[in-house]
Amino acid sequence: MPIQVFTMLRSSCSRWTDPGVHDGPKYAQCTPDTWSSFAGKFFQDYCNRCHGFTQQTVSQDPNVGPEIQGRYMPPSSPKPSTADVSRILTWIQCGEP
């Protein structure tokens, strides 16, 4: 069920955030983050030691956001900071520019 809700929100509202995970307001503004400026390094540092994410594969995988948001991934250290998790979820929710 949570994945379906996330997928629905991801496709219908590009500014949704979960206040249980983020420190910011429920409807956060999209940031200027892009794959080149932030997301690519995030996935390289925290995900690609096991996965082979590219910008395209992140866009095609509806489980990426919920796995990061639930703090299931990465399963071991190093783990991203709460601020970086918030940034990457905002990037995903804003259409992965």
Buried (B, 14 or more C-beta within 10 A) or exposed (E): EEEEEBBEBBEEEEBBBBEEBBEEEEEBEEBEBEBEEBBBEBBEEBBBEEBEBEBEEBBEEBEBBBBBBEEEBBEEEEEBEEEBBBBBBBBBBBEBB
